[in-house]
Amino acid sequence: MEIAAVYWESKIKIYGFNHAVNLSLLKMTVETEQMAKMGLCISKLDDLGIGFHLVMAQHSNNHKLHLYLLSSHPWDEKGLKNINKEIRADAESPVQVVSPVELIYFQGPHFGDRYGIAYSAFRILENKNITLLLAGCSGSVIYLVLPEGGAKNAEPFLAEAFEVP
């Protein structure tokens, strides 16, 4: 017989909310064979001093990789054309940018010890009709990318489900 223990608290504790505003969300879709070129393109951006707050990737069943880069860099048409050229993104899915966007992220002492934490955040945003553009979760942090003004709107509702000791 195996016994599993799960830590459960009535209100999920977090260390507080963190924000980053006036960001740009780049969305790229490439064939998996283009991953190496995409990596070189991203390293060239680093050479230009363009850093990222968050990088996420999602592999799809049709052999495509969806990459999301959250940056404080203000992208213009020329910069986007250069990225498209570098990775040779197909005409159907060029690099897209959503700007401005905001990031709200938080972590807690028991994020690795229990389940349902991300679900709690997603449920609140859905119930309050707050648009979520992108979400990422690690073992200890939840990242939520929202349209401009979204972090300020979402935090009071998130604070109802999460407790800052």
N, C-alpha and C positions, 0 to 999 in steps of 0.2 A: 504494500500500500504506500502510495506517495502522498505527502501532505504539502500543500502550497499555502504560504502565508501572503496576505496582501494587506498593505497598510491602507486604511480608509479613514478619511476625515470628513466631517459634515460639510465643511467649506474648505475648498482647496487652498492651501497656503502658498503664497508667492513672495518673492523678495521685493516686488514693486514692478511698475510698468516703465519701459524704456521706449523712447520715440526717436525717429529720424524723419524729417520732413523735407519737402522740396526735392524729391528723388525722381529718377527716371527708371522705368522698368522696360528693359529690352527683352523682346521675345524673338527667338530664332528657332527655326526647325530645319534640320539638315538630315541627310541620309547618314546612316551609321558609318559608312565608308569615309565621310567627310569629317569625322571627329578629330583626326590629327590636324587637319587644316584649321578647324575651329579653335583648337587649343593654341595653335601658333598665332592666330588672330587675337585671341584673348591675351596672350603674353605680349604682343605688340602694344595692346592697349595699356598694359602695365608699364611698358617702356615710355609711354606718353604721360604717365602719372595719373592714369584713370583707374581708380580703385573701385571696389565693390563692397557694399554692405552685406549682400547676400547673393549667392550663386546656387541655383537649383537646376537639376536636370531630370527629365522624365523620358523613359524609353517607351515607345509605342509598339504595338504589334505589327505595324507595317514597316518596320526597319527604319524608323525615323527617331531622331533624338530631339526633344524639345528642351531648349536651354533658356533659362530666365536669369538675367543679370540685373541686379538692383544697384544703381549707381547715383552719386550726387552730380555726375557730369551732365550738363545740359546738351543733349544731342541735337544736331542740326541735320538737314537733308544730306549735306556733303559727307558727314561722318557716317551716316547710315549707308550711303552708297558705297563707301570704302569697305565697310564690313561685309556688305553683300558681295562685293567684288572679291574680297579676300577668301571668303569661305565658299564662294560660288553657289550661294543659296539659289534654289530654283525660283523661277518667276512666280510660281504659285504661292510661295511662302517666303517673301523677303523679310528682312529684319524689321520688326515693328517696334515702336516705342509708345509707351503710355506715360504721360508726364503732365503735371506733377502727381506723384503718388506719395504715400506715407507708409512708414513701417512702425508697427507697435510690436514689441516682443517682451517676453517675461519668462522667468524661470522660478522654480520652487524647490523646497527641500525634499519633496517626495515624488518628483516627476518620474524617477526611475523605478519607484516602488509600487505604482498603482496604474490602472488603466482608466480611460475615460476622460482624461484631462483635456486633450485636444477636442474631443467631442463636446465637452461642456462649453468651450469657447465658440466652436462653430454653431452650436445650437442657439446660443445667445445672439450672435450676429444675425443668424437666419430669422429668429423670432422678432428682432427689432428692425428687420429689413435693411440691414447694413451690408453694402456690397463688399464682398471679399474677392480681391483680384488674384491672390496667390497665398498659399499657406505652406509652411514648412515646419516640421517637428523633428527634433532630435531627442535623445534620451533625457535632455535636461532643459530644453528651451523650445518655446512655441513662437514662431514668426508669423505675423499677419500683415500682408500688404493690402492697403486700402486706398481708394481714391482720395484726392485732396480733401482734407477736413475729416476724413474717416477715423483717424486715430483719436482725435478729440471727441468725436461723437461716440465712439465705441467704448472708450475707457470707463465712463460711469456705469455702463451696463455690464462690462466685464467685471468691474469691482463688486457687483452684486453676487457673482458666483465665486470670485477669488478673494482671499483675505490676505492683507499685508499685516503680518504680526507686529 
